[in-house]
């Protein structure tokens, strides 16, 4: 269901002139088939991926002495092992400008260009729901008490999740776009062309980030940065806020039926 939102981010990584609306319009220009291109590859790992984001996170947290931060890293590593291959194939299919005759990434291969950036992106993106949400809840409750505003606990939790996930989404944007740039660059090189060295990759990555997120010749964020952050928030914050609501609702239902030990 969220493939068009993910594909919009992929297209944005290669398009540094179009507006947010133009990016979405371009994704849907070919109809549903164009908007959901590559989505079939991400469907299969989606089930274990969401099991990892939910139950496995809590198991990791328990095994790691109750540390949410350590559990987030362990969960992100597992998620990358499951989803990297499929997401990379999806990105390469959705991106324009592939070289003729190039071989796309094997969706079953859990490593390749940008895998470290993919892991870092997952760690930051997940931190909204798993690390930042509780401080946000305390902040929202404090504001409500100070302003004498009454808010239902569920509303407070969902609002806090949304704020936390928006922050995490914004922080993870450069890493997501860099990951897209790296995996797309791999299929824009002609077959047989030499693979860039580690040093060359670092230089290319730094140049991409400066061009995508900073006004030329300055250290000020560009309008493209705002565009990509908005695209990332629409995708990532939506997923994790809905996921958090479903998870908490399921836990409450389980407890209310007396099924918990």
C-alpha positions as CSV (number, residue, x, y, z in Angstrom):
1,X,0.0,0.0,0.0
2,X,2.9,2.4,0.7
3,X,5.0,1.5,-2.4
4,X,4.1,4.8,-4.2
5,X,5.3,6.8,-1.2
6,X,8.6,4.8,-1.1
7,X,9.0,5.1,-4.9
8,X,8.5,8.9,-4.6
9,X,11.5,9.0,-2.3
10,X,13.5,7.0,-4.8
11,X,12.6,9.2,-7.7
12,X,13.5,12.3,-5.5
13,X,17.0,10.9,-5.0
14,X,17.6,11.3,-8.7
15,X,15.6,14.4,-9.3
16,X,16.8,17.7,-7.9
17,X,14.6,20.1,-9.8
18,X,11.0,18.9,-9.3
19,X,8.7,20.0,-6.5
20,X,7.0,17.6,-4.0
21,X,3.8,17.7,-6.0
22,X,5.6,17.1,-9.3
23,X,7.4,14.1,-7.7
24,X,4.1,12.5,-6.7
25,X,2.6,13.3,-10.1
26,X,5.5,11.7,-11.8
27,X,5.2,8.5,-9.8
28,X,1.5,8.2,-10.7
29,X,1.9,9.3,-14.3
30,X,1.9,5.7,-15.5
31,X,-1.1,4.7,-13.4
32,X,-1.2,2.1,-10.7
33,X,1.3,-0.1,-12.5
34,X,3.9,2.7,-12.5
35,X,3.2,3.8,-9.0
36,X,3.5,0.3,-7.5
37,X,6.5,-0.8,-9.6
38,X,8.8,-3.0,-7.6
39,X,6.3,-3.4,-4.8
40,X,5.9,-7.1,-5.4
41,X,9.5,-7.7,-4.3
42,X,8.9,-6.0,-0.9
43,X,5.6,-7.9,-0.2
44,X,7.3,-11.3,0.8
45,X,9.7,-9.9,3.4
46,X,7.1,-7.5,4.7
47,X,5.5,-10.1,7.1
48,X,8.8,-11.1,8.9
49,X,9.9,-7.5,8.7
50,X,6.9,-6.3,10.8
51,X,7.3,-9.3,13.1
52,X,10.8,-8.1,13.8
53,X,9.7,-4.5,14.3
54,X,7.1,-5.7,16.9
55,X,7.6,-8.9,18.9
56,X,11.3,-9.3,18.1
57,X,12.0,-5.8,19.4
58,X,10.5,-6.6,22.7
59,X,12.4,-9.9,22.9
60,X,15.7,-8.2,22.1
61,X,14.9,-5.5,24.7
62,X,14.3,-8.2,27.4
63,X,17.5,-10.1,26.4
64,X,19.6,-6.9,26.4
65,X,18.8,-5.8,29.9
66,X,15.8,-3.6,29.1
67,X,17.8,-1.2,26.9
68,X,15.6,0.3,24.2
69,X,18.6,1.7,22.4
70,X,20.4,-1.6,22.2
71,X,17.2,-3.4,21.1
72,X,16.7,-0.8,18.3
73,X,20.1,-1.5,16.9
74,X,19.6,-5.3,17.1
75,X,16.1,-4.9,15.5
76,X,17.5,-2.6,12.8
77,X,20.2,-5.1,11.9
78,X,17.7,-8.0,11.6
79,X,15.4,-5.8,9.5
80,X,18.2,-4.9,7.2
81,X,19.1,-8.6,6.7
82,X,15.4,-9.3,5.8
83,X,14.5,-6.3,3.7
84,X,17.7,-4.9,2.1
85,X,17.6,-7.1,-0.9
86,X,13.9,-6.5,-1.8
87,X,14.0,-2.8,-1.1
88,X,17.1,-2.4,-3.2
89,X,15.5,-4.2,-6.1
90,X,12.4,-2.1,-5.7
91,X,14.5,1.1,-5.7
92,X,16.4,0.1,-8.8
93,X,13.2,-0.7,-10.7
94,X,11.5,2.6,-9.7
95,X,14.5,4.8,-10.6
96,X,14.9,6.2,-14.1
97,X,18.1,6.1,-16.1
98,X,19.2,2.5,-15.8
99,X,22.0,1.4,-18.1
100,X,21.0,-1.0,-20.8
101,X,21.8,-4.6,-20.1
102,X,22.5,-3.9,-16.4
103,X,21.8,-6.7,-13.9
104,X,19.5,-5.6,-11.0
105,X,20.2,-6.6,-7.4
106,X,19.1,-10.0,-6.3
107,X,16.2,-9.5,-3.9
108,X,17.4,-12.5,-1.8
109,X,20.9,-11.0,-1.3
110,X,21.0,-9.2,2.1
111,X,24.1,-7.1,1.3
112,X,25.4,-4.8,-1.4
113,X,25.9,-1.1,-2.1
114,X,24.7,1.1,0.7
115,X,23.9,-1.7,3.1
116,X,25.6,0.2,6.0
117,X,23.6,3.3,5.3
118,X,20.5,1.2,5.1
119,X,21.2,-0.1,8.6
120,X,21.8,3.4,10.0
121,X,18.6,4.6,8.4
122,X,16.6,1.8,10.0
123,X,18.1,2.5,13.4
124,X,17.2,6.2,13.3
125,X,13.8,5.7,11.8
126,X,12.8,3.2,14.4
127,X,14.1,5.3,17.3
128,X,11.0,7.6,17.0
129,X,8.6,4.9,18.2
130,X,10.9,3.0,20.4
131,X,13.1,5.7,22.0
132,X,11.6,9.2,21.5
133,X,8.0,8.4,22.1
134,X,8.1,8.1,25.9
135,X,9.9,11.5,26.4
136,X,7.3,13.0,23.9
137,X,4.5,11.6,26.0
138,X,5.9,13.2,29.1
139,X,6.2,16.5,27.3
140,X,2.7,16.4,25.9
141,X,1.3,15.6,29.4
142,X,3.2,18.4,30.9
143,X,1.9,20.9,28.3
144,X,-1.6,19.7,28.9
145,X,-1.3,20.1,32.6
146,X,0.3,23.5,32.3
147,X,-2.5,24.7,29.9
148,X,-5.3,22.9,31.7
149,X,-6.1,20.9,28.6
150,X,-7.7,17.5,29.1
151,X,-6.5,14.8,26.7
152,X,-7.4,11.2,26.6
153,X,-4.4,8.9,27.3
154,X,-4.8,7.2,24.0
155,X,-4.9,10.5,22.2
156,X,-1.8,11.6,24.1
157,X,0.1,8.4,23.1
158,X,-0.8,8.6,19.4
159,X,0.0,12.3,19.2
160,X,3.4,11.7,21.0
161,X,4.1,8.8,18.6
162,X,3.4,11.0,15.6
163,X,5.7,13.8,16.9
164,X,8.5,11.3,17.7
165,X,8.1,9.6,14.3
166,X,8.1,12.9,12.5
167,X,11.4,13.8,14.2
168,X,13.0,10.4,13.5
169,X,11.8,10.6,9.9
170,X,13.4,14.0,9.3
171,X,16.7,12.8,10.9
172,X,16.7,9.6,8.8
173,X,16.0,11.4,5.5
174,X,19.7,12.1,4.4
175,X,20.5,8.4,5.1
176,X,17.5,7.1,3.2
177,X,18.3,9.3,0.2
178,X,21.9,8.4,0.3
179,X,21.0,4.8,0.3
180,X,18.8,5.3,-2.7
181,X,21.6,7.2,-4.5
182,X,24.1,4.4,-3.9
183,X,21.9,1.6,-5.1
184,X,20.6,3.6,-8.1
185,X,24.2,4.6,-9.1
186,X,25.1,0.9,-9.2
187,X,22.6,0.3,-12.1
188,X,23.3,3.5,-13.9
189,X,26.9,2.4,-14.7
190,X,27.3,0.5,-17.9
191,X,27.9,-3.2,-17.6
192,X,31.6,-3.9,-17.2
193,X,32.4,-0.4,-15.9
194,X,34.7,-0.4,-13.0
195,X,33.2,-0.2,-9.5
196,X,34.2,3.0,-7.6
197,X,36.7,2.5,-4.8
198,X,35.7,3.1,-1.2
199,X,37.3,6.5,-1.3
200,X,35.6,7.4,-4.5
201,X,32.2,6.3,-3.1
202,X,32.7,8.5,0.0
203,X,33.5,11.5,-2.2
204,X,30.5,10.8,-4.4
205,X,28.3,10.4,-1.3
206,X,29.4,13.7,0.2
207,X,28.8,15.5,-3.1
208,X,25.4,14.0,-3.3
209,X,24.4,15.1,0.2
210,X,25.7,18.6,-0.3
211,X,23.8,19.0,-3.6
212,X,20.6,17.5,-2.2
213,X,20.4,19.1,1.2
214,X,22.4,22.4,1.1
215,X,22.2,25.6,-0.8
216,X,25.2,25.7,-3.2
217,X,28.2,27.4,-1.6
218,X,26.6,27.5,1.8
219,X,25.8,25.3,4.8
220,X,22.1,26.4,4.8
221,X,19.4,23.7,4.2
222,X,17.9,23.9,0.7
223,X,14.3,23.7,-0.5
224,X,15.1,20.2,-1.8
225,X,15.9,19.2,1.8
226,X,12.4,20.4,2.9
227,X,10.9,18.5,-0.1
228,X,12.7,15.2,0.7
229,X,12.0,15.5,4.5
230,X,8.3,16.0,3.7
231,X,8.4,12.9,1.4
232,X,10.1,10.9,4.1
233,X,7.7,12.0,6.9
234,X,4.7,11.1,4.7
235,X,6.1,7.6,4.3
236,X,8.0,6.7,7.5
237,X,6.0,8.6,10.1
238,X,2.7,7.3,8.8
239,X,3.9,3.7,8.9
240,X,5.4,3.8,12.4
241,X,2.5,5.8,13.9
242,X,0.0,3.3,12.5
243,X,2.2,0.4,13.6
244,X,2.4,1.8,17.1
245,X,-1.3,2.3,17.4
246,X,-2.0,-1.3,16.2
247,X,0.6,-2.8,18.5
248,X,-0.7,-1.0,21.6
249,X,-4.3,-1.8,20.7
250,X,-3.4,-5.5,20.3
251,X,-1.6,-5.5,23.6
252,X,-4.5,-3.8,25.4
253,X,-6.9,-6.3,23.8
254,X,-4.7,-9.2,24.8
255,X,-4.6,-7.9,28.4
256,X,-8.3,-7.1,28.6
257,X,-9.2,-10.7,27.7
258,X,-7.0,-12.0,30.5
259,X,-4.6,-13.8,28.1
260,X,-1.4,-12.2,29.5
261,X,0.5,-14.2,32.1
